[in-house]
Amino acid sequence: MLKDERLLQDRVKILEKEIQTLTLELQKFQSRIDYLEELRIELKALKVFLGRLHPDLKNKLPEIVRKIKTNQLAE
C-alpha cells in the first residue's frame, strides 16, 4: 500500500509539472493572440484612414490583397 501511495504521489507531481508547462505555453499563445488582435485593429484603422484619403482604395484593395496572397503562395 505504501508503494502504491508513492507511485500516486510521483504521478501527481508529474501531472502538476505538465500542467505548469501547459499553462506557460497557453500564456505565450495568449500573448501572441493579443498582439495579433492589436495588429488587426491597427490595420483596420489604416484601411479606414486610407479609404478616406483615397476613395478608390476600397475598389482596388481586394485585388491588391489577392495578388499579395498569390505571390506568397508561390514563394
C-alpha positions in Angstrom: 0.0 0.0 0.0 2.8 2.4 0.8 4.3 1.6 -2.6 1.1 2.5 -4.3 0.9 5.8 -2.5 4.4 6.7 -3.5 3.6 5.9 -7.1 0.5 8.0 -7.0 2.4 10.9 -5.4 5.0 10.7 -8.2 2.3 10.6 -10.8 0.6 13.7 -9.2 4.0 15.6 -9.3 4.5 14.7 -12.9 1.0 15.9 -13.8 1.4 19.1 -11.8 4.6 19.9 -13.8 2.8 19.1 -17.1 0.0 21.5 -16.0 2.6 24.2 -15.3 4.2 23.7 -18.7 0.9 23.8 -20.5 -0.1 26.9 -18.5 3.1 28.7 -19.6 2.5 27.7 -23.2 -1.1 28.9 -23.1 0.1 32.3 -21.7 2.6 32.6 -24.5 -0.1 31.7 -27.0 -2.5 34.3 -25.5 0.2 37.0 -25.7 0.6 36.2 -29.4 -3.2 36.3 -29.9 -3.3 39.7 -28.1 -0.5 41.0 -30.3 -2.3 39.8 -33.5 -5.5 41.4 -32.3 -3.7 44.7 -31.9 -2.3 44.4 -35.4 -5.7 43.6 -36.8 -7.2 46.8 -35.2 -4.3 48.9 -36.5 -4.7 47.5 -40.0 -8.4 48.3 -39.9 -7.7 51.8 -38.8 -5.2 52.3 -41.6 -7.7 50.9 -44.1 -10.3 53.4 -42.9 -7.9 56.3 -42.9 -6.5 55.5 -46.4 -10.1 54.8 -47.7 -11.0 58.4 -46.7 -7.9 59.9 -48.4 -8.1 57.6 -51.4 -11.7 56.6 -52.1 -10.6 54.4 -55.0 -8.7 52.2 -52.5 -11.9 50.5 -51.5 -12.3 49.1 -55.0 -8.6 48.3 -55.6 -7.8 46.8 -52.2 -9.4 43.3 -52.7 -7.4 43.0 -56.0 -4.2 44.1 -54.2 -4.7 41.6 -51.4 -5.5 38.8 -53.9 -2.2 39.5 -55.7 -0.2 39.5 -52.5 -1.7 36.2 -51.4 -1.0 34.7 -54.8 2.6 35.8 -54.6 3.1 34.5 -51.1 1.6 31.1 -52.0 4.0 30.9 -55.0 7.1 31.5 -52.7 
